[in-house]
Amino acid sequence: MSTFDEESYDGRRYHTDDLTVAIHQPNYLPWLGYFHKIHRSDVFVFLDTVEYTSNSWINRNKIKTPDGWTWLTVPVRGSSGPIADAEIADDGWRNSHEKSLQQNYGKAAYFDDVIDLFEQTYAQSWESLCELNIHLVRSLADRLGLECRFVRSSDLDVDATRSERIVGLCDELGADRYFSGTGARSYNDRTQFEAADIALEYQSIDHPQYEQRFGDFVPNLSIVDALMNLGADGTYDLLHSITDHE
């Protein structure tokens, strides 16, 4: 089933001037920078057609504890195939992750305001890692008030690899600008974007600091940490304050 707004999409182009597209694998409870890309984009593509990588940001992320950071990991059956086909191995993780949030953020300033989102998610049984991750990202983006349309690459007719795939997805959506992560510099071919008349812009940010529990500030945690400490409005303000310095 398509995840994008079919009323606003005519099979080729969203009806928006100067349209910015960002593309990323559907990660589990991603960090602030992931949501900054969503915040800066008109359309965000979940790249679910690329190969799943075990023990990566796709199936795990970090939260803060009194003893430093720790992983929240979703167990996955097998280690190969596209992300869209990755299957969750068992249900035991759901209770474990909910307890970890309660134990480590139960006394955080905004715990009571945001825990319902996670309780509702962990109350369900999930077979698909991709469906779980997309559900969480979209629910979190909605809670943050981020105005962006979401698309899955598996719903678009683009058969290519690396830079050609990215350009193809952007072209299919009628993008005027592609907002890319810095890690893609090694394979993005600027000439292909220029040929397609798509501006290429890289995300380059300094991680903002905010008040955390348990001592010194730890960067690059799941956005869960910011939500628990700042709330949805405070986390939105934090995202809005991020300035690209490239």
N, C-alpha and C positions, 0 to 999 in steps of 0.2 A: 504494500500500500504506500502511496506517495506521501511524503512528509511535508511537501510544500503547499502553499496556498494556490490551489488550481484556479481560483477566481481571478487572481492577479497575474497568472502566468499563462501565456498563450502558446506554449510549446517552443518558444524561441526567446522571448524577452519580457522581463518585468517592466511594468509601465512606470518607470522611475528615471528621471534625468540624472546623468552623471552617476551611474550605478557602481558601487564598490562591492566586490566579492572577496570573501576570505574562505580558505579551504583548510581543513584539518581532519585528522583521524578522530573518530569519536572516542574520547578518553574518559576514564573513570574519575569523577569528581575533580575536574582539572583546576589548575592554579589560576591566579588573577590574570595573567597574560593571555590565557585562552579566552576569557570573557572580555578582555580589552579588545581582542580581535572582533568578537561579536559586536561589541559596542561601536566599533568603528566601521561596521559593514552594513550594507543593505540586505545582502544575501550571504548566508553562511552555509557552506557545503560540508556535510559530513562525508569524509573520504573513506567509505566503507568497502571499496573494491580492491584496496591494496592488501598486501600480505599481513596477517596478524603476527605480531612479535610477542612472544611470551615474556612475562615479568618486565613489562614496559609500562608507560603511562596509560596504555590502553586498558589494563586490568588492575592497576593499583595506583595509589597516591599517598601523600604524607599528611599526617596530622601532628599536632604538638601535644606532648605529655609532660608530666613533671620531670621525667628523665631524658628529655630531648624529643626529637621527632621519631615517629614510627610509621610503618606501612599499614595501610588498609588494602588487602589484596583479595580480589575475586578469583576463586579457583576456576581454571579453564581446562576443558577436556581437549587434549591434543595440542600441537604447537605449530600447525601449518594450515594454509588455506586463507582465503580472504577474511577480513574482519567481520563482514556480514554473516559469515558462517560459523564464527567462533561460538561454541556452546559452553555454558557454565556447568561445572562438574557436579556440584551438589548444592544443597540449600543451607548448610551449616554456617556459611559466612554471614548470612543476613543478621542473625542474632548476635554474632560476634561484633559486626560493625556497629550495630545500634548500641550495644553495650559500651563499646569503645568511645562513641560520641558522648554517651551519658556520663561515663566515668571521667573523661578528660575535659568536657565542656559544660557539664551540668551546672557549674557555678559561674559560667561566662555570662556577661551582661545581657546577651540577647538569645540565650539558649531557648527559653520558652517561646520566643517569637518565631523560631525557624525549625525547631526539632520536628514539627508535624510533617514537614515535607519529607524528611528521611524516614520517619515512622511509617508513613503511608507507602513509601517505596519498598521498605524492607518487610512490610506486611504481605507483599506479593511474592509469588514464586516466579523466578525468571529463568528461562532456558537460553535465551540469546544475550550474550554480552553486549552486542551492538544495540539491541533494543533497550537494555538497561541503561547504557551510557547516554543514548540519545534522549531517553525519558528524563534522566537526571539533568542533563545540560539544558534541555528546553524548559524544565520546571524551574531550575535555578535562574535562567535568563528571564523567565516570566516573573519570578519573585523579585528580581532586581529591576524590573521595568525596562528591560532592553528591547528596543523595537528593531527586530530583524526577522527576515523570513529564513526558514531552514529547508534545506534540500539534501537528499542523499545522492551521492554520486551513482549509486546503483539504479536510481530512477532516471538518469540521464543517458542519452545514447552517445557515449564518448568512449572509444576504444583506442587507447594510446598509453604511453608510459612517460614517466618523468615530466620534463618541461612541456612536452607536447600534450600530455594529459591535462595539465593545469590550464594551458592556453585553450585547449578544446572545451573544458568545462566552463571557463570564463566566457568563451565565445558563444557557447550554447545558451548561456544565461543573458547574453547581451551586455557583458560587463564593460564599463569604461575604465575601471581601475581594478588591479588585483593587489590586495593587502596581504603581503607574504611574511611568514616568519623568517628570521635571520638564518635559520638552519638550511633553508632552501637555496641560499646563494651558490652552493656548490653545484647545483644542477639546473637552476633557472637559466634559460637562454634568453637574454634580453632582446635579441634580434627577433625571436619568434613572437614575443609580446608586441614589439614595434610593428611587425608585419601585420598583426591582427588589430592594430590600433588600440592596444590596451596598455594603459600606464602601469608601470610596475613600481610599487612602493613597499619598503621593508619596515617591519615593526622593529623598533630599537628603543627599549625602555630601561629606565632604572627602577628597580623594584621599590615601590613606596613602603615606608615603614608606618606602623600603626601600633596601638597599645595591645599587647598580647599578655596572656597569663603565663606563669612559670618562667620568669627571668628574661634574659636577653632576647631580642628580636631574632626570629628565625625566618628567613625568606623562602620563597618558592614552595610553600605549603599548598595544600588543596584550598580552594576558595571557601571551604567549610570553616576554616580558621577565621577568616575575615568576617564571615557572616555571623559566627557565634560571638565575636568580640565587638563588632561594629553595627550589626543588624543590616537589613537590606538597604535602607536609605544611606547609612554610613558607607557601606561597601560600594554602592552606586556612586556616591560622591568621590570615593577613592579612585574608582575606575575613570571617572570623568576628569580627575585631576592629573592623570598620567599624561605626560607630554613626550611624544617621540622626539628623540634628540639627534636623529640622523640628519 
